[in-house]
């Protein structure tokens, strides 16, 4: 067994028992021969079989146990990759370097992402290693992605036009040989071998130079990629035709030789055309990130001692005071220090109604100031802003690998050598058995096999779908932290919802007021709100806010006293007021009449009810509750329509929890659970064989989010929410849970369709070619357009629309 050794630095270990636990867990992984964790050095040395396990599994296992792998991250742009085999080769090379814990090459994005220990290896060493393999590599910061892609398109266009001009006459000679096209005029000069040689040679060695160069670098590194197949196939056709041309001359130029210059030229031209389509399509898959970046303001209006100065957004630093006028984008994250306005945060939350903002409130960069001037103190700039964090998550998701892609990568790594072996075997079978001694009959199926088997489509099948799917999800406010989470979400069968702040709004609100006969509702509310305005209790503030929203003005309080555990007593406008529990009323000898039953009914609905007495007479009952979000019931119905079991998990009492579940349509509730016990409840569901997604606020639910198969943080894209979960639901709306499920299912379906096209296309194409039923130029056309079809199929994900669901699945 070939083995490799990997050393990881680990943080979070508090004792030797932690080290032993990590060591035991790592030793159980497939392919691991030995794992040694040193508590004193905070490091782990792992001996493993690189063919059996990926180094990323080590980090995932350590993090799952609650510890962290200390590492730095770097990203590079790569030029020169021609297929998935190239990507696989670079990935293996970097993963073998000391200090590298995880390297991931994305063929579709042409990007290398590395996690490494800076004490053992530096980015420059990685760059040198890749350059020695024959690829161009630069730090991501140095590469202008848009210009680079534009240059690629222009380069491929020039190659295609040059190649097409030279190939068309050769294609004419080939087409004219078909009987049904015999009416076409074929100039005799085009049949001259030397003219065909003159036309084919620039195509073979100028346009086709990229294939020879790629093949040489691949073989030099003891591997084989798509370039090897193209170079072998077209060279066989070209040099065999050259041999026949010399044979024709030595034979006295009798008759017209059957040459294959057109086959090699047409194959190269079609592959270049396929590359052109491919590069254009790849550009479209990055549109989600471009759209996000386009939301950002380009300049900021700086206030320096009352003087306005417009500067590029890149020059803003934390602490700067920025003036934002009505209708302008807020340039960076900050805190309002002067002014009042409504801010359109729909780009972040999906909420179309602007949010009122005043001094002390925070604002997010790229949101729009609607109707008032604001002075904002910059708190987060550059890569620290919420928008930059969102872009970072989307980029990482697009560049990461799903498990299904690792399977495709493994196949790509051995595919080319197998195909070469099949091609050689086919040649010998034809030459010695089918048509003994007929070199011409043996070489044609050999060329066709080499050409049709190019694994471009296989390399593009998964990453393009993940790029398109995660990008479209981001536009919908669903941020997948990685391709693996996008894949695993589709297998979820149970969704556990935290109540407070997830199903409900997370803040109390005034819900009910019932007054006794002889009292006016407006008068009672005015007295109660005036008294409660003296209290800092959240329930008191909810009453005050609810009353003020009704347009009822507060009056003066003559006296106020809080009675802990009972309620309050006060004198307002000369009237004695009591607000609180049954016990308070009984101690003050207030007759409850029928209001005790009313209070009990409100409590059964999950509300906090308080009795009101004015001048020692019962005046009514007032209720406050954490209200359900307007969209929760609809969202839960959508989840259930997708076949998901929905469970509510809360620390609230059973009566309140059941009242909420009845309102929103949840059939199962687990109540009175302490925060630290939530992860245990998730584990119980998993032990019962369920695949569980936990949906919480991303902060106090962190243990449960980490324990679940998929953790979803409902929030506004804050750093904490993004870090805590596998998926961040930017819009704070449970509809995003159903959206995430739908996008995961559609993306996985799309990946499987792509892999079907790629695998079965080759599976069918190779035997057809081996039986001599596929002309080389047809094989070239089919191979080129197979890649294009895969990319175009993936791009369909960018047009996915979701919403109404209860009447039918999506």
N, C-alpha and C positions, 0 to 999 in steps of 0.2 A: 504494500500500500504506500503510495506517495504521500508524504506528510509535509505540512507547513507549520510554522510557529507564529503565534500572534500574541503581543503583549498589550494589555489595556490598563490604563490608569483609572481607578475606581474611587469615587467620593461617596460619603454617607455611611461608611462602615464605622460602628461605634465599639465593636468588640470582636474578639476572635471568632465568636459564634456566627457573626455576620459573614465573615470570610469563609467559614466552613459551609454555611448555607449556599453561598454563591458557588463555591467549588463543587458541591454535590449537584447543583442544578446544571452547571455547565457540563459536567461529566456525563450527564444523561442525554445530552444532545447527540443526534445522529452524526457520525463521522468524527466525533471527538475522542481522541486516544487517551489524552491526559489533560487535566486542568489543575493548576496550582495557584492558589490565591494567597498573597502575602499581606497580612493585615498591617504590619509595620510600614511596609513600602507603599501600601495602598495600590497594589498592582496585581494583575492576573496574567499568567502565562499559559497559553492554550496550545496544545499540539493536536492537529486535526488533519483530516483528509480533505483537501480543497474541492475534490470532485463530489464529496458527500454532503458538505454543508457550506453555507455562505457565512462570511465573517459578520455580516449584519445580524445574524441570529444570536451572536454572543451579546451584542449591545442590547438587543431587544429583550433577551432573557434577564440580563442584569437590571435593566430599567423596570421590567415587570415585577421584580423582587423589591422594588422601591429604592434602588441605588442609582447612581449616575456614573456614566463613563465620561471622564474628563478628556475633552478633545476639542480641536479647532476645526473650522470648516473652510473650505476653499472651493471656488467654482472656476472652470476653464471653458473656453470655447474651442472646439476642435474642428479642423479642416482636413478633408481628405478621406473621410470614411465613406465607403461605397455600399456597405451592407451591414447586416446585424453581426456577421462574423467579425468585422473590423471592431465594432463596439465591444463585442465579447472579448476579443483579444486584448484591447486596451484595458478593459476592466480587470481581467485576470492579472495583467502585468502590474497594475497599480496596487491591487489587493495583496500582492505578494511582497510589497515593500514593507520593511520594518517600520512600525509606528502607524501604519494605515489601518484604521479599524473598519472602514467602509468606503468603497468606491463604487460609483454608479454612473455608467455611461448611457446617455439617452441618445439613440441614433437619430430619432426624429427631430429633437431639439439641437442636435450636434453639441452636446454639453457634457462635461465631466464634473460631477460633484463628489468631493472627497471629505471624509471626516478622519482626522489624524491627530497624533500626539506630536506637538511641536518640538518636544525635546528629542525626538528620534528621527524626524524627517521634516524637510522644508518643501514648500511648493515648487521652488526652483528645481529640486531634484526630480520631482514628479514630471515637470515640464520637459526636462532633459530626457527622462526615460521614454516618454511618449514620442518625442522628436526622433529618437534613435530608431523608433519603430516605423518611421516614415510619414508621420502625421504632423501637421502644423498645429501648435497649441499656444494659446495666449490667455492671460488672466481675463476673467469675465469683464472686469472694469475697463480693460483696454479695447474690448470688442464692441463696436457699435452694431447691435443686432440688426437693426433695420437696414443700415447701409450695407452691411455684410450680406444680408439676404438679397438686397437689390443688386449687388455686384454679381452674386451667384446666378441670378436670373439672367442678367445681361450676358454673362460669360457663356451660359448654356445656350442662349439664343444665338450668339455668334457662331458657336460650334455647330449648332443644328443647321443654320442657314448655309454655312460653308459646306457641311457634309451633304446636305440635301441637293445643292447645286451639282456636285460631282456624282451623286448617287442616281439622280433622276434618269440620265442616259442609260445607266446600267439596269435600272429597274424597267426601262422601256424594252431592253433586249429580253428580259425575263418574261414580261407580260406578253410580248409578241409571240412567245412559244406556245401559249395556250391556244388550242384549236378554235375555241369560241371567239377568240380575239384575232384570228388570222387576217381579218380585213384591215387591221392596222398596218400602216406603212412602216417598214423597218429599214432605215438606211443601212446599206451594206457595211459602211465604214464602222458602224457601232459593233459589228461582229468581229472586228480586228482585235486579236488578243493584246497587241501592244497598246492600242487605245484604251482598252478595258483596264490594262495594267496601270496606265498613266492616270486614269480616273480613280482607280481603287487604292493606289498606293498612298496618296495624301490622307484619304479617309482612314486607312489602316494604321498609319504611323504618325499622323499629326493629330487628328481627332481622337484616334484610338490610343494615343500615347498614355492617357490617364489610366487605361486598363492595364497596359504593360507595367507602368510604374507601380500601380497598386498591387499587381500580381507579384512583382519582384519583391516589394517590401513584405508582402504577406508570406511568401515562401522563405524569405531570408529569416523571418521570425518563426519558421517551422509551423506554419499554419496555412490555411487556404480560405480565400473569400470569393465573393462574386467575381472579382476581377480575374481570378485564375480561370474561372469557367469561360468568361467572355474572351479572354486572351487566347485560351486553348482552342475554343470553337472557331473564332474568326481566323486565327492563324492557320488552323488546319485547312479551312476553305481557301484562304489566300495563297498559301505556299503550295497546296496541291494544284491550284489553277496555274501558278507560276511554272510548276513542273510540267504540266500538260502543254503550256505555251512553248516551252523549249523542246518538248517532244514533237510538237506540231512543226516547228522549224526544222528539226533534224529529220523529220519524215517527209520533207519536201513540200510543206505547206498544203497538203492535200486535204480537201474538205474543210469543215468548220469544227474546231474542237469544242466539246461541251465543258465550258468553264464555269467556275463558281465565284468569280470576283464579285458578282452582284450580290451573292449571299452574304459575304463578309461585310460589304459596304452597307447593304440594307440593314443588316443586324445592328451594326454600330450606329447608324443614323436613327433607327427606331429606339435604341436604348438611350441615346442622347435626348430624343424627343420625350421619352418617358421620364428622364431625369429633369427635363425642363418643366413638365407638368407637376412632377413630384416637388420640386423646389417651390413652385408657385403655391401648391396646395399646403406645403409645410408652413409657408408664410401666413396662411389664413388661420392655421391652428393656434397661432400666437396672438390672435386678435383680442382675446379676453384681457390679456395683460396690457396690451396697447390701449384698450378702452379704459381700463382702470387708471393707467398713467395719464391718460388724456383728461381725467376728471380734475387733476391737480391744477391750481392756479400757477401761472408762469412768473408773476411778479407780486411783490408785497409793498404796501404804502407805509413806510416807516415814519413814526413820529419822534422827532428829536427836538426837545424843548419847544414843542408847539409847531415846529416846522415839518411839513410833509416832504418825504423823499422816497421816490419809487426805486426799488432795488430788485434784482433777480431773487427768486425764492431761495436759491441755493445760498445766498449771503445772509439769510435770517438766522439769528442765533437765539438761544433760549434767554428770556429776559427782555427781549426787544418789545416795545409797545407798537402795535400795528393798528392802523385805522382801516376799517372796512366799511365802505359806504353801501347804501341800499342797492340790491341787485348784483353785488359782487360776490365772488367766491372767497371763502375764508381760507387764507393761504396755508396756515399751519395749525396744529392743535394748540389750544391756549385757554386762558381764563379771562372772562370779561371784567374789565376794571372800570369801565364807564359806558353807559348807554343801555338801551332796552330795545329788543327787536324780536321778530319771529324768524327762526332759522329753518330752512328746508333741509332736513336730514335724510331725505328719501334714498339718496345714494348709499347710505349706510344702514338704515333701518327698514326701508321699504314703506315707511309711513308717509302717506301723501300730505297729511295735515302738518303744517309748520309747527315747530315747538317754540313756545315763548321762552325767551332768555333774558336774564338781567344780570346785574353785577354779582360776581361770585360764581356764576354758572360756567361750566366748561363747554367749549365748542371744538368741533373736529374739523381738520383741514379738508377742503374740497366740498364742504357743505355750503349752502348759499344763504347769504344774509338778505332777508326779504324787504323789510320796510323801515329800518332805523339804523343810524350810524352807530357803530360799535368801536370801542377801543379795547384791544385784546393784548394781554401779556402772553407772549409765546412761551409755552412750556415744553413742547416736543417738536423738534424740527428734523428734517432729513429722513434718515432711515428709521427714526423712532416714532414717527407719526402713525396714527391708526391706519391710514391709507397705505403707507409703506409696508406696514406689517401684513396687511391683507395681500398686497402684491407679492410679498415674500412667501406667504403660505401657498398662494396659487402657483408660483414658480416651482416651489419645492414639490407640490403635489404633481405638477406636470412632469417634473423630472424624475420622480420616484418610480419604483417598479412594483407592479402587482405580482403576486405569486405566479399567476398564469403566464406572465411575461418571462419569468425565470425558466419556465419549461421551454418556451419558444427559443430562448437564448441558448439553452443546452443543446437543443436540436440543431440550431444554426451552426454551433461550434463543430459538429461532426458531420453536418450535411454535405458540405462541399467535397471532402475526401471520399465519402461514400459515392457521390455522384460521379466523381472522376473514375472511381473503380468500376461503376456500372458502365460508363462510357467505354472504357478500355475493354471490358468483357464483351460488350456489344460489338465492338470492332472485330475482335477475334472470332466471335461466333459467326458474324456475317462473312468475314474473309476466309475462314477455314471450313465452315459448314453450310451456310445458306447459299452463298455465291462464291464458291472456292476460287481463290486467286483474283477476284474482282475487287481491286482496291477502291474504285469509285463507289461501288454499291455499299462498301463497308464504311467509308468515311462519312457519307451523308447522314445516316442515323446517329453516328457518333457526334457529329457537329450539333445536330438538333437536340440531343440529350444535354450536351454541355450548355447550350444556350437557354433552353426552356427551364432548366433546373435552378437558375439564379435565385437565391433566397431573399431578394429585396423585399417582396411582399411580406415574407415571414417576419423580417425585422421591423417593418412599419406597422404590422397588424395591431399590436397592443399599445405602443406609446402614442400613436396618433389618436386612438380612441380615448386614452386617458387624458391627453392634452385637451381634446375637444370637450370631453365630458366634464372634467374638473373646471375648465374655463367657463362653460355654460352654467355650471352649478354656482360658480362665483358670481356671475351676473344675477343669479336668482337669490343671492344672499346666503348660499350654503358653501362653507369653506372646508374642503377635505384636506387634512394635513398631509396625506400621502396616497399614492395609488393603491397601496394595500388596503387602506380604509375604504376607498371607493369600491374595491372588490368585495371586501368582507361585509359591507353594509347590506348587500343584496341577500345574504344568507340569514339575516335577522328574522326571528319569528315572534319575539316578545319585546315590547317597548315599555320601560318603566319610567313613569313621569313623577318628578318631584312636584309637590303641590305649590308651595309658596314661591311666587316669582316665575313659575313655569306654566302651570295651569291657570293660576290666579295672577293678579297684577303685582302682588307682593307688598301692597300698602293698603291699610284700612280705609274704607270710605263709608260715609253715611248712607244707609240703605232704607231705613224705615222710621216713621214717626206716627204713633197712634196716641191721640189725645182723649182725655175724659170729657164727658159732657159738661158744658159750662165753660170750657177753655177754648181759646182760639189757637190754631196750629202755629200761625206766624208769631204770636206773642210768646208761646212756650219755647219755640226755637230761638227767638231773640234772647230770652232770659238764660236758657241753657248755654248757648254759644258764648254769650258775654262772660258767664262764669267760667266755662271751660277754657276760654282764651287766656286765663291766668295759669293754666297748667301746661307743663311740657310733655305730658303723656301722649304717645302716638294716637290713642283713641280720642283723646280730647281734641287734638289738632285735626283729626279727621272730621269730627263734628263741626268745628269752627269753619273748616274749609267748605264742607257741604252746605252749611247755612249761608255762608257768604256767596256761594255760587247761585243760591236762590234769590240773591239780591236783597237780603235782609241785613240791615245795618246793626252794628253792635252799639251798646250804650255803656254807661259808666258802671263799674262794680264798686259797691260800698264796702264790702268785706269779702274775704275768700279764705277757705281753709281746706287743705287736702286731708282726707281721712284714709290713710293707707289700708288697703284690703276691703274698704267699704265704699269709697267714692269721694264726693266733695259736698261741702255746704258753703253757701254764700248768701250775701244780701245784694240784690241787684234792683236798682230803681225802687228801693224801699220795700222790696218783697223778699221773704225768706225762701231760699231754694235749696233743695236736696236732690242730688243725682247719684244713684249707685245701686247697691245690691238689695235683695229682699231683707237681709239681716239689718241693714242700715234703716230701712223703713220701719221694721218692727221695733227696733230700739227707740225710734223717735215717735212710736205709736201712730204711724200712718196706716190707715186701713187700705189694703191693696185692692179690694173689690174684685173685679174679674181680670185685673191686669196681671195677676200671677200666671194665669192660664195663657194670656197673650204672650207673656215673656217666655214661657216654656215652649210655645209654638215657634217663636223666633229662634230660640236656642236649638230646637230640632232642625232648623234650616241652616245650622252652622254659623249663626250670627251671635255677636256679643251684645246682649240686651241690657239696658240700664233703666231702672224706674225713676220717674220724676215726681217730686212733690213740691207744691207751691203753697206757702202759708199753711203747712201741715195737712194739706189735702192732696190726695193722689191726682196728678195732672196728666199722667200718661206714661208711655214707655218709648225709648229711643234705641235704635239698633245700629250697630256698626259691624262691617264685615270686610274681609279681604275678598274683593269681588273677582269673579271669573273674567278672564280676558274675553273680549267679544268674539274672537276667532277660535277659542279652545274647543267648543262643542263641534263646530264644523271640521276642525282639524282632526279631532279624535275619530269622527265618523269616516274621514278619508283614510286614516290608518287602518281602521277595522275593515274597510272595503278592500284594502290591500292584503287582507288575510292575517293581519298582525293582532296578537293578543295585547291589549293595553291594560297596564296595572298602574295605580297611583300609590306612591310611597310617601308617607308624611309623618312628621312628629306630632301632628295635631291629634286631639282626642277622636275616638271612633265616630262619635255623633256628628261632629263638624265635617270629618272626612267623608262620611257617607252622604251627607247633604250635598257636598261638592260633586261627588261622583255621580249622584242621581241627576244633578243639573247638567253635567257634561256628557253623560252616557257611558262612563267607565263602569265595567261590571265587577272588577276586582280591586279591592283597596287593602293596603297594609298600613295600619295606623299606629300611632304612639311609638314610633321607632326613633331612638336617639341617633344623632348624626353619625356617631362612630359605629352604629349597628347597621347602617344602610348598606355598606359593602358586604356584610354578612348575609343580608337578605338577597342581594344580587347573586352571591355565591350559591345560596340554596337553590335558586332558580336554575343556575347553570348545572348544578349537580343533578337536577331533575331532567337534564337533557335539552334545555332551552338555550337558544342563541339570543343573548340579551343586549339591548341597547338601553343605556341609562341617559335620561334627559334631565339636566339640572342647570344651575346657574354658573357652574364652572369654578366656584370658589369653595363654598361650604360643602359642596357635594363631591369634592375632588377624589376622596377615597373610593366612592361608589363609581365615579366616572372611570377611574383607573381599573377597577375590578371588572367592569362590564366588557363584553366582547367589543362593543363600540360605545364610546362616550361622546355624547352630544351636549355642548355647552350653549345654552340660550343666553345670549348677551348682545352687546353692541360692538363686538370685535375688539375688546380690550386685550391687552397683553396676557392678563391672567386667564381669561376665557379661552384664548387661542392655545395657550400652553397646557391647560388642564385637560383638554379633550381631544379626541380624534377628529371631531367635526365641530366647527363653530357655526351656529345658526345666527347670522348677523341680525336678522330682523326681529328677534325676540318673539316670534310668532310660531306656534306649534304646527302651522301649515308647512313650515320648512322641514319638519321631520318627514312628512309624507313626500315632499319634494326630493329630499335626500334619498329616500328609498326608491322613488321612481327613477331618479337619475342614475343611481347605482345599478338598478336592474337593466335599464336601457343601455348603459355603458357596457356592462358585462355581456349583454346580448349582442351588442355591436362588435365587441372583441371576438366573441365566438364566431360570429359571421365572418369577420376578417380572417381568423385562423382557418376557418373552413375553406375560404377562397384560396388562402396561401397553401395549406397542406394538400387539399384534394386536387388543386390545380396541378401541383407538382406530381402528386401520386398518379393522376390520370395521364398527365403530359409525358412523363418519362417512358412508360411502357408504349404509348402511342408512337413516340419518337423511335424507340428501340425496334419496333416492328417496321420502321421505314415508311410510316404513314404521315409524317410531318416534315414538310420542307423547312430548311434552316431559317429562311426569312420569315416564315409563318411563326416559327418558334420564337424568333426575336420579337416580332410584333406582340405575340401573346404575353411574353415575359415582361415587356415594357409596360403594357397596359394593365397587367395584373396589379402592379404597384400602384398605378393611378387609381384603379377601381377600389383598392383597399383604403387609400387616403380619402377618396370622395365619399365612400361609405362612412368613414369616421366623421367627416365633416357634417353629416346629417345630424349629429348630436348637437351642433350649434344652433339648430332650428327647433329643438324640443320645446314644446309648450306644455305646461302642466296647470292644473287647477281642478275644475269640478271632477269629483270622483265617486261619491257614494252610490251613484246609479250604475257604475261600471268600472272595472279595473283599468289601470294604465300601466 
